Amino acid sequence: MQSTSNLCRAGPGWRAKAALGAGVPRIRAMARVVVDVMPKPEILDPQGKAVTGALGRLGFSGLAVRQGKRFEIEVDGEVTPDRLADIERAAETLLANTVIETYDVRVETDVAGTVDEAAPTAQGGTDHPGHDVDHLNEETTA
């Protein structure tokens, strides 16, 4: 994961240009941009320590966890360098606290879990992000 301190040296939008790559065709229709936010290595991560301890107590030894955040941003239309630079500015100003966190912005090319398609979950079910779930409550209240 790259540090945000390189951002100023490389100029605005450098990650956007790097993520799209030279000569790579632009993504059309609905695209997903992922912003991963993690605590900087020198910052204490109490949530990660708690998860690491719980895993050890459950018999999962030799694992160390640092807990972060993942933001999935659905973009209508093309993900142009300017659009990606806008998302990068949003990550720097809102999604990440750059004093204690780093962030990474990337375009996800496989959007098989978008609002219109069911994404398999780890438990074997499906997750329908954005779908109306009011009909589920009808069964329990009727």
C-alpha positions as a Markdown table, in Angstrom:
| # | Residue | x | y | z |
|---|---|---|---|---|
| 1 | Met | 0.0 | 0.0 | 0.0 |
| 2 | Gln | 1.4 | 3.3 | -1.0 |
| 3 | Ser | 1.7 | 6.2 | 1.5 |
| 4 | Thr | -0.2 | 9.3 | 0.9 |
| 5 | Ser | 2.9 | 11.3 | 1.5 |
| 6 | Asn | 4.0 | 10.5 | -2.1 |
| 7 | Leu | 0.8 | 12.3 | -3.3 |
| 8 | Cys | 2.3 | 15.8 | -3.1 |
| 9 | Arg | 5.5 | 14.8 | -4.8 |
| 10 | Ala | 3.9 | 13.1 | -7.7 |
| 11 | Gly | 1.2 | 15.8 | -8.3 |
| 12 | Pro | -2.6 | 15.6 | -8.2 |
| 13 | Gly | -4.2 | 12.6 | -9.8 |
| 14 | Trp | -1.0 | 10.5 | -10.1 |
| 15 | Arg | -2.8 | 7.5 | -8.6 |
| 16 | Ala | -5.7 | 7.9 | -11.0 |
| 17 | Lys | -3.3 | 7.8 | -14.0 |
| 18 | Ala | -1.4 | 4.8 | -12.6 |
| 19 | Ala | -4.6 | 2.9 | -11.8 |
| 20 | Leu | -6.0 | 3.3 | -15.3 |
| 21 | Gly | -2.6 | 2.5 | -16.9 |
| 22 | Ala | -1.3 | 3.7 | -20.2 |
| 23 | Gly | -3.1 | 2.3 | -23.2 |
| 24 | Val | -5.7 | 0.4 | -21.1 |
| 25 | Pro | -9.2 | 0.8 | -22.5 |
| 26 | Arg | -11.5 | 2.9 | -20.4 |
| 27 | Ile | -14.2 | 1.1 | -18.4 |
| 28 | Arg | -17.7 | 1.7 | -19.7 |
| 29 | Ala | -21.2 | 1.4 | -18.1 |
| 30 | Met | -21.2 | 0.7 | -14.4 |
| 31 | Ala | -17.7 | 0.5 | -12.8 |
| 32 | Arg | -16.6 | 0.0 | -9.2 |
| 33 | Val | -13.8 | 1.9 | -7.6 |
| 34 | Val | -12.5 | 0.5 | -4.4 |
| 35 | Val | -10.8 | 2.6 | -1.7 |
| 36 | Asp | -9.0 | 0.6 | 1.0 |
| 37 | Val | -8.2 | 2.5 | 4.2 |
| 38 | Met | -5.7 | 1.1 | 6.7 |
| 39 | Pro | -4.1 | 2.5 | 9.9 |
| 40 | Lys | -0.5 | 3.5 | 9.3 |
| 41 | Pro | 2.0 | 0.9 | 10.5 |
| 42 | Glu | 3.2 | 3.1 | 13.4 |
| 43 | Ile | -0.4 | 3.6 | 14.7 |
| 44 | Leu | -1.8 | 1.3 | 17.4 |
| 45 | Asp | -4.7 | -0.8 | 16.1 |
| 46 | Pro | -6.8 | -2.0 | 19.1 |
| 47 | Gln | -9.5 | -3.6 | 16.9 |
| 48 | Gly | -6.9 | -5.6 | 15.0 |
| 49 | Lys | -5.2 | -6.6 | 18.3 |
| 50 | Ala | -8.6 | -7.8 | 19.6 |
| 51 | Val | -9.3 | -9.8 | 16.5 |
| 52 | Thr | -5.7 | -11.3 | 16.6 |
| 53 | Gly | -6.3 | -12.3 | 20.2 |
| 54 | Ala | -9.6 | -13.9 | 19.5 |
| 55 | Leu | -8.2 | -15.8 | 16.6 |
| 56 | Gly | -5.5 | -17.2 | 18.8 |
| 57 | Arg | -8.0 | -18.3 | 21.4 |
| 58 | Leu | -10.0 | -20.1 | 18.7 |
| 59 | Gly | -6.9 | -22.0 | 17.6 |
| 60 | Phe | -5.8 | -19.9 | 14.7 |
| 61 | Ser | -2.1 | -19.4 | 15.6 |
| 62 | Gly | 0.5 | -17.4 | 13.7 |
| 63 | Leu | -1.9 | -14.7 | 12.4 |
| 64 | Ala | -1.7 | -11.0 | 12.9 |
| 65 | Val | -4.6 | -8.8 | 12.0 |
| 66 | Arg | -4.8 | -5.0 | 11.2 |
| 67 | Gln | -8.3 | -3.8 | 10.7 |
| 68 | Gly | -9.2 | -1.3 | 8.1 |
| 69 | Lys | -12.1 | -0.1 | 6.0 |
| 70 | Arg | -13.1 | -0.8 | 2.4 |
| 71 | Phe | -15.3 | 1.6 | 0.4 |
| 72 | Glu | -16.9 | 0.4 | -2.8 |
| 73 | Ile | -17.9 | 3.3 | -5.0 |
| 74 | Glu | -20.2 | 2.6 | -8.0 |
| 75 | Val | -19.5 | 5.0 | -10.9 |
| 76 | Asp | -22.0 | 5.6 | -13.7 |
| 77 | Gly | -20.3 | 5.8 | -17.0 |
| 78 | Glu | -16.6 | 5.8 | -17.7 |
| 79 | Val | -13.9 | 5.9 | -15.1 |
| 80 | Thr | -11.7 | 8.6 | -16.6 |
| 81 | Pro | -8.5 | 9.9 | -15.0 |
| 82 | Asp | -10.4 | 13.0 | -13.9 |
| 83 | Arg | -13.2 | 11.0 | -12.4 |
| 84 | Leu | -10.7 | 8.8 | -10.6 |
| 85 | Ala | -8.8 | 11.9 | -9.4 |
| 86 | Asp | -12.1 | 13.2 | -7.9 |
| 87 | Ile | -12.6 | 9.9 | -6.0 |
| 88 | Glu | -9.0 | 10.1 | -4.8 |
| 89 | Arg | -9.6 | 13.7 | -3.5 |
| 90 | Ala | -12.8 | 12.3 | -1.7 |
| 91 | Ala | -10.7 | 9.6 | -0.1 |
| 92 | Glu | -8.1 | 12.0 | 1.1 |
| 93 | Thr | -10.6 | 14.6 | 2.5 |
| 94 | Leu | -13.4 | 12.3 | 3.8 |
| 95 | Leu | -12.8 | 8.6 | 3.7 |
| 96 | Ala | -9.4 | 8.5 | 5.3 |
| 97 | Asn | -7.9 | 10.4 | 8.2 |
| 98 | Thr | -4.5 | 10.9 | 6.5 |
| 99 | Val | -2.8 | 11.8 | 9.8 |
| 100 | Ile | -3.2 | 8.2 | 11.0 |
| 101 | Glu | -4.4 | 6.2 | 7.9 |
| 102 | Thr | -3.2 | 5.4 | 4.4 |
| 103 | Tyr | -5.5 | 4.7 | 1.5 |
| 104 | Asp | -5.3 | 3.0 | -1.8 |
| 105 | Val | -7.6 | 3.8 | -4.8 |
| 106 | Arg | -8.1 | 1.2 | -7.5 |
| 107 | Val | -10.6 | 0.4 | -10.3 |
| 108 | Glu | -12.1 | -3.1 | -9.8 |
| 109 | Thr | -12.5 | -4.6 | -13.2 |
| 110 | Asp | -14.7 | -7.5 | -12.1 |
| 111 | Val | -18.0 | -6.0 | -11.1 |
| 112 | Ala | -19.9 | -9.2 | -10.7 |
| 113 | Gly | -21.5 | -8.1 | -7.4 |
| 114 | Thr | -23.1 | -4.9 | -8.6 |
| 115 | Val | -26.7 | -4.0 | -7.7 |
| 116 | Asp | -28.1 | -6.0 | -10.6 |
| 117 | Glu | -26.3 | -9.3 | -9.9 |
| 118 | Ala | -26.2 | -11.5 | -6.8 |
| 119 | Ala | -22.8 | -11.8 | -5.2 |
| 120 | Pro | -22.0 | -15.1 | -3.4 |
| 121 | Thr | -21.3 | -14.8 | 0.3 |
| 122 | Ala | -18.8 | -16.8 | 2.3 |
| 123 | Gln | -21.8 | -18.7 | 3.8 |
| 124 | Gly | -23.0 | -19.8 | 0.4 |
| 125 | Gly | -25.9 | -17.4 | 0.2 |
| 126 | Thr | -26.1 | -14.3 | -2.0 |
| 127 | Asp | -25.8 | -10.6 | -1.2 |
| 128 | His | -28.0 | -8.2 | -3.1 |
| 129 | Pro | -26.6 | -4.8 | -2.4 |
| 130 | Gly | -29.1 | -2.1 | -3.0 |
| 131 | His | -32.0 | -4.4 | -3.4 |
| 132 | Asp | -35.2 | -3.7 | -1.6 |
| 133 | Val | -35.6 | -6.0 | 1.4 |
| 134 | Asp | -39.0 | -4.8 | 2.6 |
| 135 | His | -40.6 | -8.0 | 1.4 |
| 136 | Leu | -38.6 | -10.0 | 4.0 |
| 137 | Asn | -40.3 | -8.1 | 6.8 |
| 138 | Glu | -43.7 | -8.9 | 5.4 |
| 139 | Glu | -43.2 | -12.6 | 6.2 |
| 140 | Thr | -42.3 | -11.9 | 9.9 |
| 141 | Thr | -45.0 | -9.4 | 10.5 |
| 142 | Ala | -47.8 | -11.2 | 8.7 |
